[in-house]
Amino acid sequence: MLLEKRRNRSGGFSLLELMTVVSIMAVLATISFPGIKIALMNAQMTRSLADIRSIGLGLRSWATDNEGVFPAGETFLGEEIASSNDAFRLLVPDYVDSEKIFSVSRSARGSKADNRIESAAEILEPGENHFAYVAGLFDTSRSNWPLVADGTNGTGTYVREVGQKGGCWEGRKALVAFVGGSAEVIRLQGDDSERYIPREGYPEENALDVSYMGDTVELLEADDS
């Protein structure tokens, strides 16, 4: 009889033991989840940083072939460049061979780009580009001026809420490609309702409030209509 009881006990866990294991696992999951979340976000940010750097280099190549002028005003077909989609569309496929680099996985602006680029009408359709663009600059403009930034909330600022426009990185950081060809992750400043990219040398000012660059310069947001 004693041997039989021992065998039965060794066949599985008691209810108390199972509850203890589940409780420990729940505590461990609670502790590790924030770390996993941050690691995942950093990995996605690293990928998007490489993408925005490629966009910036594509724009510089365009400027080299167009007397130092970045895309602005009108396209070769006389169509107005009214959004960053319009400007970036000129890069594909001669200067950038894939439209997928224009999408950010955490963006609330639309689905990922499908890379259908055989027809001009299919390139960077609304929702396929998630980056803003500063139009009206030259490749000789100040090298530390922003040229491309990951999408804002539509006003050149960012928000804390994930799932909202401008909330891609929880209002903590933003990705910027500069006129000089470099690209960086920038820590945002400002209050929770209006986070902004600090202007170099003037951190109290929003670098995407582009009036300091000249009267002909404007910030073009992505088209997600």
C-alpha positions as CSV (number, residue, x, y, z in Angstrom):
1,M,0.0,0.0,0.0
2,L,2.8,2.4,0.9
3,L,4.6,1.7,-2.4
4,E,1.3,2.3,-4.4
5,K,0.9,5.7,-2.7
6,R,4.4,6.7,-3.6
7,R,3.8,5.8,-7.2
8,N,0.6,7.8,-7.4
9,R,2.4,10.8,-5.9
10,S,5.2,10.6,-8.4
11,G,2.8,10.6,-11.4
12,G,2.1,14.4,-11.4
13,F,2.0,17.7,-9.5
14,S,-0.4,18.6,-6.8
15,L,-2.8,21.5,-7.3
16,L,-0.8,23.6,-4.9
17,E,2.4,22.9,-6.8
18,L,0.8,23.8,-10.1
19,M,-0.6,27.0,-8.7
20,T,2.9,27.9,-7.4
21,V,4.5,27.3,-10.8
22,V,1.8,29.4,-12.6
23,S,2.3,32.2,-10.1
24,I,6.0,32.2,-10.6
25,M,5.7,32.2,-14.4
26,A,3.2,35.1,-14.2
27,V,5.7,37.2,-12.1
28,L,8.5,36.4,-14.5
29,A,6.4,37.4,-17.4
30,T,5.5,40.7,-15.8
31,I,9.1,41.5,-15.1
32,S,10.4,40.5,-18.5
33,F,7.7,42.0,-20.8
34,P,8.8,45.6,-20.6
35,G,12.4,44.6,-21.5
36,I,11.1,42.5,-24.4
37,K,9.0,45.3,-25.6
38,I,11.9,47.8,-25.5
39,A,14.2,45.4,-27.3
40,L,11.7,44.8,-30.1
41,M,11.1,48.5,-30.5
42,N,14.9,49.2,-30.7
43,A,15.3,46.5,-33.3
44,Q,12.5,48.1,-35.4
45,M,14.0,51.5,-34.9
46,T,17.4,50.2,-36.1
47,R,15.8,48.9,-39.3
48,S,14.0,52.2,-39.9
49,L,17.1,54.1,-39.3
50,A,18.8,52.2,-42.1
51,D,15.8,52.9,-44.3
52,I,15.8,56.7,-43.7
53,R,19.5,56.8,-44.3
54,S,18.9,55.2,-47.7
55,I,16.2,57.7,-48.5
56,G,18.5,60.6,-47.6
57,L,21.2,59.2,-49.8
58,G,18.7,58.8,-52.7
59,L,17.7,62.4,-52.3
60,R,21.4,63.5,-52.4
61,S,21.9,61.5,-55.6
62,W,18.9,63.1,-57.1
63,A,20.2,66.6,-56.2
64,T,23.6,65.8,-57.8
65,D,21.8,65.1,-61.1
66,N,19.5,68.1,-60.8
67,E,21.9,71.0,-60.2
68,G,22.0,70.5,-56.4
69,V,18.2,70.9,-55.9
70,F,16.2,68.4,-53.9
71,P,12.7,67.6,-55.2
72,A,10.3,70.6,-54.8
73,G,7.7,72.6,-56.6
74,E,6.6,70.4,-59.5
75,T,7.5,67.0,-61.1
76,F,8.8,66.7,-64.6
77,L,5.2,66.2,-65.7
78,G,4.2,69.5,-64.2
79,E,2.3,67.9,-61.3
80,E,2.5,69.7,-57.9
81,I,4.7,68.2,-55.2
82,A,2.2,68.5,-52.4
83,S,3.2,65.6,-50.1
84,S,6.3,63.7,-49.2
85,N,4.9,60.8,-51.3
86,D,5.0,63.1,-54.4
87,A,8.7,64.0,-53.7
88,F,9.8,60.5,-52.9
89,R,8.0,59.0,-55.9
90,L,10.7,60.7,-58.1
91,L,13.4,58.6,-56.5
92,V,11.8,55.2,-57.5
93,P,13.3,53.2,-59.1
94,D,16.3,55.1,-60.5
95,Y,17.7,56.3,-57.1
96,V,15.9,53.9,-54.7
97,D,15.0,50.5,-56.2
98,S,12.3,49.5,-53.6
99,E,9.5,51.4,-52.1
100,K,9.4,49.2,-49.0
101,I,12.0,51.4,-47.3
102,F,9.4,54.2,-47.1
103,S,7.2,52.3,-44.6
104,V,7.7,52.0,-40.8
105,S,6.4,48.9,-39.2
106,R,5.0,50.7,-36.1
107,S,3.4,53.6,-38.0
108,A,-0.3,54.4,-37.8
109,R,-0.3,56.0,-41.3
110,G,-1.1,52.9,-43.3
111,S,-0.1,49.5,-44.5
112,K,3.4,48.5,-45.6
113,A,4.4,49.4,-49.2
114,D,3.7,46.5,-51.6
115,N,6.7,47.3,-53.9
116,R,4.5,47.5,-57.0
117,I,6.6,50.0,-59.0
118,E,6.2,49.0,-62.6
119,S,3.6,51.7,-63.2
120,A,4.2,55.3,-62.0
121,A,0.6,55.4,-60.6
122,E,1.4,52.5,-58.3
123,I,4.5,54.0,-56.7
124,L,4.0,55.2,-53.1
125,E,0.3,55.2,-53.1
126,P,-1.5,56.8,-50.1
127,G,-0.5,55.0,-47.0
128,E,2.6,53.4,-48.4
129,N,5.0,56.2,-47.2
130,H,5.4,57.1,-43.5
131,F,8.1,59.7,-43.7
132,A,7.9,63.5,-43.8
133,Y,10.1,65.6,-46.1
134,V,11.5,69.1,-46.0
135,A,11.1,70.6,-49.5
136,G,12.9,73.6,-50.8
137,L,16.5,72.8,-49.8
138,F,19.7,72.3,-51.7
139,D,22.6,69.9,-51.2
140,T,24.6,73.0,-50.2
141,S,22.1,73.9,-47.5
142,R,23.4,73.5,-43.9
143,S,24.4,69.9,-43.4
144,N,22.7,69.7,-40.0
145,W,19.3,70.8,-41.2
146,P,16.7,67.9,-41.3
147,L,15.7,66.7,-44.7
148,V,13.6,63.6,-43.8
149,A,11.9,62.6,-40.6
150,D,9.7,59.7,-39.6
151,G,6.0,60.8,-39.8
152,T,4.7,63.3,-37.3
153,N,1.1,63.8,-36.3
154,G,0.6,66.2,-39.2
155,T,1.9,69.4,-37.6
156,G,5.6,68.6,-37.3
157,T,5.3,67.3,-33.7
158,Y,4.9,63.9,-32.1
159,V,2.6,62.3,-29.4
160,R,2.9,59.7,-26.7
161,E,0.0,57.5,-27.8
162,V,1.0,54.4,-29.8
163,G,-1.4,53.8,-32.6
164,Q,-1.8,57.5,-33.2
165,K,-0.1,59.5,-35.9
166,G,3.2,60.7,-34.5
167,G,3.2,58.1,-31.8
168,C,5.4,55.5,-33.6
169,W,8.1,55.5,-30.9
170,E,5.9,56.4,-28.0
171,G,6.9,60.1,-28.2
172,R,10.4,59.2,-27.0
173,K,12.5,59.4,-30.1
174,A,12.4,60.3,-33.8
175,L,14.4,59.3,-36.9
176,V,16.0,62.1,-38.9
177,A,18.1,62.2,-42.1
178,F,20.0,65.4,-42.6
179,V,21.0,67.4,-45.6
180,G,24.6,66.4,-45.2
181,G,23.8,62.7,-45.7
182,S,23.9,61.4,-42.1
183,A,20.9,59.9,-40.2
184,E,20.3,59.7,-36.4
185,V,17.9,58.7,-33.7
186,I,17.0,61.9,-31.9
187,R,15.5,62.1,-28.4
188,L,12.4,64.2,-28.5
189,Q,11.6,67.1,-26.1
190,G,8.5,69.0,-25.1
191,D,5.4,68.1,-23.1
192,D,3.4,65.0,-23.6
193,S,0.9,66.7,-26.0
194,E,3.5,68.2,-28.2
195,R,6.8,66.4,-28.5
196,Y,9.3,67.8,-31.0
197,I,12.7,67.3,-32.5
198,P,15.1,69.8,-30.9
199,R,16.9,72.1,-33.3
200,E,20.7,71.8,-33.0
201,G,22.1,74.7,-31.1
202,Y,18.5,75.9,-30.2
203,P,17.0,72.9,-28.3
204,E,14.0,75.0,-27.2
205,E,12.9,75.2,-30.9
206,N,11.3,72.5,-33.1
207,A,13.7,71.6,-35.9
208,L,10.6,70.8,-38.1
209,D,9.3,74.3,-37.7
210,V,11.2,75.1,-40.9
211,S,10.7,78.9,-41.0
212,Y,14.3,79.4,-39.9
213,M,15.4,77.7,-43.2
214,G,13.9,80.3,-45.5
215,D,10.5,81.4,-46.9
216,T,10.5,78.9,-49.7
217,V,11.1,75.8,-47.5
218,E,8.1,73.8,-46.3
219,L,7.5,70.6,-44.4
220,L,5.6,68.0,-46.5
221,E,3.8,65.3,-44.6
222,A,3.0,61.8,-45.9
223,D,-0.2,61.2,-47.8
224,D,-2.3,58.6,-46.1
225,S,-5.7,59.7,-47.5
